[in-house]
Amino acid sequence: QVVHRDSGEEIPYQMRTMGIYLLIEANNGLMLIWDRKTTIHIKLSPEFHGRVCGLCGNYDGNANNDFTTRSQAIAVETLDFVNSWKLSNCPDATLIQDPCVHNPYREAWAQRQCSIITSSVFSTCHSQVDPSPFYDACVRDACACDSGGDYECFCTAVTAYAQACNEAGACVAWRSPKICPLFCDYYNPPGECEWHYKPCGAPCMQTCRNPSGNCSSQIPALEGENS
């Protein structure tokens, strides 16, 4: 659903589906990549280097100054940084208790499920992308999802590591019928086998929706279905 706001400049954009993702590309160099669930990637063209600010950093290639507050100071504490960018009518953010401490009965399950990230399944990627922060985030998210959608939180966390591996040049086919499966056969016409799942799809393909076969260089190789 597209929601039109009364103020602001109208920026032309186009939407299309690539694999399991919905991709929105605006003409001003902004790109949003959404998995239609809980993950969204924001990509900017190189001309924005060092010209943005806010919760996502300043895009100058230096991670050490990403905690720049609204007053252009470098914050040491996460909450100081976050609260500097909130709207005036919003309450201050507060630290969230470790969800595994809050839901201790889920910790063993979360650790067991998320161990796929540090296992041999992703061995070809471990030297390219450090699995430790992704494993920790996976356990935290899996502990936190205690009111439904628990498996989806786990799958989203593993997908984040798989995508980082993909962008680093290590394509890993980690899904299985028992672990976060994706069913592409559903889209095949009767008696045909047109749609196939690819763990790392081509970043650009010539299709009916893209007859020219030209795509933005910002688009990574995304997971999903290819024909």
PANUVO-972839 format. One record per residue (C-alpha): residue number from 0; residue in three letters; chain; x, y, z. Coordinates in Angstrom, 2 decimals, padded with zeros to 5 digits. Example, Ala and Ser with C-alpha at 12.3 -4.5 7.8 and 13.67 -1.06 7.14 Angstrom:
2
[0; 'ala'; 'A'; [012.30; -004.50; 007.80]]
[1; 'ser'; 'A'; [013.67; -001.06; 007.14]]
//
This chain:
227
[0; 'gln'; 'A'; [000.00; 000.00; 000.00]]
[1; 'val'; 'A'; [001.34; 003.42; -000.99]]
[2; 'val'; 'A'; [000.61; 006.20; 001.50]]
[3; 'his'; 'A'; [000.79; 009.73; 000.09]]
[4; 'arg'; 'A'; [001.86; 012.49; 002.46]]
[5; 'asp'; 'A'; [000.77; 016.10; 002.10]]
[6; 'ser'; 'A'; [004.24; 017.61; 002.42]]
[7; 'gly'; 'A'; [007.61; 016.92; 000.83]]
[8; 'glu'; 'A'; [008.94; 016.62; -002.67]]
[9; 'glu'; 'A'; [007.43; 013.93; -004.89]]
[10; 'ile'; 'A'; [010.27; 011.58; -005.91]]
[11; 'pro'; 'A'; [009.60; 009.22; -008.84]]
[12; 'tyr'; 'A'; [010.21; 005.58; -007.96]]
[13; 'gln'; 'A'; [009.63; 002.08; -009.26]]
[14; 'met'; 'A'; [008.78; -001.14; -007.43]]
[15; 'arg'; 'A'; [009.58; -004.68; -008.49]]
[16; 'thr'; 'A'; [010.00; -008.12; -007.02]]
[17; 'met'; 'A'; [013.40; -009.80; -007.05]]
[18; 'gly'; 'A'; [013.46; -013.27; -005.51]]
[19; 'ile'; 'A'; [011.86; -013.11; -002.07]]
[20; 'tyr'; 'A'; [012.40; -009.35; -001.87]]
[21; 'leu'; 'A'; [010.37; -006.28; -002.78]]
[22; 'leu'; 'A'; [012.72; -003.68; -004.22]]
[23; 'ile'; 'A'; [011.80; 000.02; -004.29]]
[24; 'glu'; 'A'; [014.20; 002.20; -006.28]]
[25; 'ala'; 'A'; [013.78; 005.98; -006.20]]
[26; 'asn'; 'A'; [015.21; 008.29; -008.84]]
[27; 'asn'; 'A'; [017.23; 010.21; -006.26]]
[28; 'gly'; 'A'; [019.60; 007.29; -005.54]]
[29; 'leu'; 'A'; [017.73; 005.70; -002.63]]
[30; 'met'; 'A'; [016.92; 002.00; -002.69]]
[31; 'leu'; 'A'; [014.89; -000.06; -000.22]]
[32; 'ile'; 'A'; [015.08; -003.86; -000.20]]
[33; 'trp'; 'A'; [012.40; -005.55; 001.96]]
[34; 'asp'; 'A'; [011.91; -009.27; 002.56]]
[35; 'arg'; 'A'; [008.18; -008.63; 003.20]]
[36; 'lys'; 'A'; [008.73; -009.67; 006.82]]
[37; 'thr'; 'A'; [011.10; -008.17; 009.38]]
[38; 'thr'; 'A'; [014.19; -007.09; 007.41]]
[39; 'ile'; 'A'; [014.76; -003.98; 005.34]]
[40; 'his'; 'A'; [018.00; -002.83; 003.70]]
[41; 'ile'; 'A'; [018.59; 000.81; 002.82]]
[42; 'lys'; 'A'; [021.11; 001.45; 000.04]]
[43; 'leu'; 'A'; [022.32; 004.82; -001.17]]
[44; 'ser'; 'A'; [024.18; 005.72; -004.34]]
[45; 'pro'; 'A'; [027.86; 006.82; -003.90]]
[46; 'glu'; 'A'; [026.95; 010.49; -004.35]]
[47; 'phe'; 'A'; [025.49; 010.42; -000.81]]
[48; 'his'; 'A'; [028.87; 009.61; 000.79]]
[49; 'gly'; 'A'; [029.22; 011.75; 003.91]]
[50; 'arg'; 'A'; [026.08; 013.72; 003.06]]
[51; 'val'; 'A'; [023.56; 011.98; 005.32]]
[52; 'cys'; 'A'; [023.03; 011.76; 009.07]]
[53; 'gly'; 'A'; [020.82; 009.98; 011.58]]
[54; 'leu'; 'A'; [020.41; 006.53; 013.07]]
[55; 'cys'; 'A'; [022.01; 004.80; 010.07]]
[56; 'gly'; 'A'; [025.25; 006.78; 010.33]]
[57; 'asn'; 'A'; [026.75; 009.29; 007.91]]
[58; 'tyr'; 'A'; [027.92; 006.95; 005.10]]
[59; 'asp'; 'A'; [031.48; 008.29; 005.02]]
[60; 'gly'; 'A'; [033.14; 004.86; 005.22]]
[61; 'asn'; 'A'; [034.26; 005.38; 008.83]]
[62; 'ala'; 'A'; [032.25; 003.33; 011.32]]
[63; 'asn'; 'A'; [033.93; 005.06; 014.29]]
[64; 'asn'; 'A'; [031.89; 008.25; 013.87]]
[65; 'asp'; 'A'; [028.50; 006.72; 013.08]]
[66; 'phe'; 'A'; [027.24; 007.59; 016.58]]
[67; 'thr'; 'A'; [027.12; 011.29; 015.68]]
[68; 'thr'; 'A'; [024.28; 012.99; 017.53]]
[69; 'arg'; 'A'; [021.90; 015.62; 016.22]]
[70; 'ser'; 'A'; [024.22; 018.29; 017.71]]
[71; 'gln'; 'A'; [027.17; 016.80; 015.75]]
[72; 'ala'; 'A'; [028.87; 015.36; 018.85]]
[73; 'ile'; 'A'; [030.23; 011.80; 018.96]]
[74; 'ala'; 'A'; [028.23; 009.82; 021.53]]
[75; 'val'; 'A'; [029.83; 007.12; 023.66]]
[76; 'glu'; 'A'; [026.61; 005.58; 024.92]]
[77; 'thr'; 'A'; [024.06; 004.08; 022.52]]
[78; 'leu'; 'A'; [021.09; 005.67; 024.31]]
[79; 'asp'; 'A'; [022.61; 009.17; 024.08]]
[80; 'phe'; 'A'; [022.98; 008.72; 020.34]]
[81; 'val'; 'A'; [019.51; 007.24; 019.83]]
[82; 'asn'; 'A'; [017.66; 009.78; 021.95]]
[83; 'ser'; 'A'; [019.34; 012.72; 020.21]]
[84; 'trp'; 'A'; [017.49; 011.78; 016.99]]
[85; 'lys'; 'A'; [014.03; 011.13; 018.44]]
[86; 'leu'; 'A'; [011.10; 013.39; 017.79]]
[87; 'ser'; 'A'; [010.40; 015.86; 020.58]]
[88; 'asn'; 'A'; [007.02; 014.30; 021.41]]
[89; 'cys'; 'A'; [008.46; 010.81; 021.89]]
[90; 'pro'; 'A'; [009.66; 009.41; 025.23]]
[91; 'asp'; 'A'; [013.31; 008.57; 025.71]]
[92; 'ala'; 'A'; [014.41; 005.12; 024.65]]
[93; 'thr'; 'A'; [015.54; 002.82; 027.44]]
[94; 'leu'; 'A'; [017.82; -000.21; 027.52]]
[95; 'ile'; 'A'; [016.06; -003.50; 026.88]]
[96; 'gln'; 'A'; [016.82; -006.39; 029.19]]
[97; 'asp'; 'A'; [018.59; -009.32; 027.55]]
[98; 'pro'; 'A'; [015.64; -011.34; 026.17]]
[99; 'cys'; 'A'; [017.36; -014.62; 027.08]]
[100; 'val'; 'A'; [017.43; -013.46; 030.71]]
[101; 'his'; 'A'; [013.80; -012.41; 030.45]]
[102; 'asn'; 'A'; [012.83; -015.72; 028.77]]
[103; 'pro'; 'A'; [015.39; -018.21; 030.14]]
[104; 'tyr'; 'A'; [013.31; -021.20; 029.00]]
[105; 'arg'; 'A'; [014.03; -020.24; 025.38]]
[106; 'glu'; 'A'; [017.80; -019.81; 025.64]]
[107; 'ala'; 'A'; [018.82; -023.44; 025.06]]
[108; 'trp'; 'A'; [016.48; -023.69; 022.05]]
[109; 'ala'; 'A'; [017.78; -020.42; 020.62]]
[110; 'gln'; 'A'; [021.43; -021.47; 021.01]]
[111; 'arg'; 'A'; [020.76; -024.84; 019.42]]
[112; 'gln'; 'A'; [018.90; -023.37; 016.44]]
[113; 'cys'; 'A'; [021.35; -020.51; 015.85]]
[114; 'ser'; 'A'; [024.38; -022.80; 015.99]]
[115; 'ile'; 'A'; [023.90; -023.34; 012.25]]
[116; 'ile'; 'A'; [025.63; -019.97; 011.76]]
[117; 'thr'; 'A'; [028.85; -021.20; 013.42]]
[118; 'ser'; 'A'; [028.57; -024.75; 012.04]]
[119; 'ser'; 'A'; [030.19; -026.36; 009.01]]
[120; 'val'; 'A'; [027.18; -025.34; 006.91]]
[121; 'phe'; 'A'; [028.66; -021.83; 006.69]]
[122; 'ser'; 'A'; [032.33; -022.90; 006.85]]
[123; 'thr'; 'A'; [033.14; -021.36; 003.45]]
[124; 'cys'; 'A'; [031.98; -017.99; 004.75]]
[125; 'his'; 'A'; [033.55; -017.87; 008.22]]
[126; 'ser'; 'A'; [036.85; -016.48; 006.92]]
[127; 'gln'; 'A'; [034.98; -013.82; 004.92]]
[128; 'val'; 'A'; [032.39; -012.67; 007.48]]
[129; 'asp'; 'A'; [032.81; -013.09; 011.25]]
[130; 'pro'; 'A'; [029.86; -015.24; 012.39]]
[131; 'ser'; 'A'; [030.08; -014.23; 016.08]]
[132; 'pro'; 'A'; [027.96; -011.04; 016.03]]
[133; 'phe'; 'A'; [025.40; -012.71; 013.76]]
[134; 'tyr'; 'A'; [025.17; -015.71; 016.11]]
[135; 'asp'; 'A'; [024.73; -013.45; 019.14]]
[136; 'ala'; 'A'; [022.02; -011.44; 017.34]]
[137; 'cys'; 'A'; [020.29; -014.67; 016.28]]
[138; 'val'; 'A'; [020.18; -015.99; 019.88]]
[139; 'arg'; 'A'; [018.91; -012.65; 021.16]]
[140; 'asp'; 'A'; [016.16; -012.46; 018.53]]
[141; 'ala'; 'A'; [015.15; -016.10; 018.94]]
[142; 'cys'; 'A'; [014.83; -015.58; 022.71]]
[143; 'ala'; 'A'; [012.81; -012.41; 022.21]]
[144; 'cys'; 'A'; [010.15; -013.86; 019.90]]
[145; 'asp'; 'A'; [008.06; -015.50; 022.58]]
[146; 'ser'; 'A'; [004.59; -014.48; 021.43]]
[147; 'gly'; 'A'; [004.40; -016.20; 018.04]]
[148; 'gly'; 'A'; [006.58; -016.12; 014.97]]
[149; 'asp'; 'A'; [009.51; -017.56; 016.90]]
[150; 'tyr'; 'A'; [010.80; -019.64; 014.00]]
[151; 'glu'; 'A'; [010.48; -016.68; 011.65]]
[152; 'cys'; 'A'; [012.73; -014.57; 013.91]]
[153; 'phe'; 'A'; [015.34; -017.34; 013.79]]
[154; 'cys'; 'A'; [015.10; -017.65; 010.01]]
[155; 'thr'; 'A'; [015.39; -013.88; 009.54]]
[156; 'ala'; 'A'; [018.55; -013.82; 011.66]]
[157; 'val'; 'A'; [020.21; -016.63; 009.69]]
[158; 'thr'; 'A'; [019.16; -015.00; 006.43]]
[159; 'ala'; 'A'; [021.00; -011.84; 007.52]]
[160; 'tyr'; 'A'; [024.25; -013.81; 007.85]]
[161; 'ala'; 'A'; [023.65; -015.64; 004.57]]
[162; 'gln'; 'A'; [023.11; -012.31; 002.79]]
[163; 'ala'; 'A'; [026.32; -010.88; 004.30]]
[164; 'cys'; 'A'; [028.15; -013.99; 003.09]]
[165; 'asn'; 'A'; [026.60; -013.60; -000.34]]
[166; 'glu'; 'A'; [027.76; -009.99; -000.61]]
[167; 'ala'; 'A'; [031.26; -011.08; 000.47]]
[168; 'gly'; 'A'; [031.37; -013.61; -002.36]]
[169; 'ala'; 'A'; [030.51; -016.76; -000.38]]
[170; 'cys'; 'A'; [027.20; -018.20; -001.54]]
[171; 'val'; 'A'; [025.83; -020.75; 000.94]]
[172; 'ala'; 'A'; [022.84; -023.01; 000.27]]
[173; 'trp'; 'A'; [021.74; -023.36; 003.89]]
[174; 'arg'; 'A'; [017.99; -023.87; 003.68]]
[175; 'ser'; 'A'; [016.50; -027.36; 003.78]]
[176; 'pro'; 'A'; [013.02; -028.89; 004.04]]
[177; 'lys'; 'A'; [013.44; -028.77; 007.84]]
[178; 'ile'; 'A'; [015.28; -025.45; 008.22]]
[179; 'cys'; 'A'; [013.51; -022.33; 006.94]]
[180; 'pro'; 'A'; [012.32; -023.87; 003.66]]
[181; 'leu'; 'A'; [011.22; -021.86; 000.63]]
[182; 'phe'; 'A'; [008.83; -023.53; -001.76]]
[183; 'cys'; 'A'; [009.15; -022.35; -005.35]]
[184; 'asp'; 'A'; [007.31; -025.32; -006.85]]
[185; 'tyr'; 'A'; [004.07; -023.59; -005.88]]
[186; 'tyr'; 'A'; [004.67; -021.05; -008.67]]
[187; 'asn'; 'A'; [005.25; -023.60; -011.41]]
[188; 'pro'; 'A'; [002.49; -024.06; -014.02]]
[189; 'pro'; 'A'; [000.93; -027.56; -014.03]]
[190; 'gly'; 'A'; [003.32; -030.11; -015.49]]
[191; 'glu'; 'A'; [006.15; -027.60; -015.87]]
[192; 'cys'; 'A'; [009.28; -026.79; -013.88]]
[193; 'glu'; 'A'; [009.85; -023.13; -014.67]]
[194; 'trp'; 'A'; [010.65; -021.68; -011.25]]
[195; 'his'; 'A'; [013.72; -022.76; -009.27]]
[196; 'tyr'; 'A'; [015.08; -021.61; -005.94]]
[197; 'lys'; 'A'; [018.53; -019.98; -005.99]]
[198; 'pro'; 'A'; [020.37; -019.18; -002.73]]
[199; 'cys'; 'A'; [022.15; -016.31; -004.52]]
[200; 'gly'; 'A'; [020.25; -015.09; -007.55]]
[201; 'ala'; 'A'; [021.76; -013.01; -010.32]]
[202; 'pro'; 'A'; [021.79; -009.29; -009.45]]
[203; 'cys'; 'A'; [020.16; -008.50; -012.80]]
[204; 'met'; 'A'; [018.16; -010.51; -015.28]]
[205; 'gln'; 'A'; [016.34; -009.78; -018.52]]
[206; 'thr'; 'A'; [012.69; -010.46; -017.78]]
[207; 'cys'; 'A'; [009.25; -009.38; -018.97]]
[208; 'arg'; 'A'; [009.29; -006.73; -016.24]]
[209; 'asn'; 'A'; [012.81; -005.68; -017.18]]
[210; 'pro'; 'A'; [013.06; -006.26; -020.95]]
[211; 'ser'; 'A'; [016.21; -004.13; -021.28]]
[212; 'gly'; 'A'; [018.13; -006.29; -018.82]]
[213; 'asn'; 'A'; [019.56; -003.15; -017.18]]
[214; 'cys'; 'A'; [019.62; -002.77; -013.40]]
[215; 'ser'; 'A'; [021.14; -000.46; -010.83]]
[216; 'ser'; 'A'; [024.68; -001.36; -009.76]]
[217; 'gln'; 'A'; [023.47; -000.99; -006.15]]
[218; 'ile'; 'A'; [021.40; -004.18; -006.32]]
[219; 'pro'; 'A'; [023.17; -007.16; -004.68]]
[220; 'ala'; 'A'; [022.66; -010.79; -005.69]]
[221; 'leu'; 'A'; [019.45; -011.54; -003.79]]
[222; 'glu'; 'A'; [018.11; -014.85; -002.52]]
[223; 'gly'; 'A'; [014.93; -016.24; -004.04]]
[224; 'glu'; 'A'; [013.36; -017.72; -007.11]]
[225; 'asn'; 'A'; [014.83; -017.57; -010.60]]
[226; 'ser'; 'A'; [013.37; -019.02; -013.72]]
//
